[in-house]
Amino acid sequence: MNAAWSASLAELVLPYHQNKLLRVLETNRLRNYLRVIEMQDEFVARAARPGAA
């Protein structure tokens, strides 16, 4: 850590970085977001099929 403020910043964010609940919540958020993208891709693929309404 070279910047004069880096130790202070590390002290502020370290509790969040090591928080198990935040890790679980972020993992869940990412999993849900990726599922939405997957569902959108499936929808577009179905709509592009010949004869799709």
N, C-alpha and C positions, 0 to 999 in steps of 0.2 A: 504494500500500500504506500504509494508515493505522495499522493495529495494530502495536504494538511487536514482536510475535512474527512478523509476516507475512514479513519478510525471512528469518528462520531457517527458517520452514516452506517457503518457496519454494526455498531452498537444498537442503532435504532431498528435495523431490519433483521438482525439475527433471530430475535424471538419469533418473527413471522416465518422465517426460512425454516426453522426447526419445529414448527407447530404441526402436530399430526392431524388435527382437525382440518386445518387449512389445506393440507396435502390431500386429504380424502375429498374435501369439497371441490378442490381444483381438478382432481382426477375425474370426479363425477361430472363436473361441468364440461370438461374436454370430451369425455365419452359421449355425453348427450349431444354436444355440438357436432361431433364427427358423425353421429347417427343421423342428425338432421341433414347434413351434407349428403350422406349416403342415400337417404330417402329422396332428396331432390334429384339426385342423379338417376335413381330408379324411375322417378316420375317422368323425367325428360326422355329416358330411353324408351319407356312405354309409349309416350306421346309421339315419338319419332317412328314407331313401327307402322308399316303400311296398314291402312284400314283402321287406325286408331282414331277415335272421335275426340 
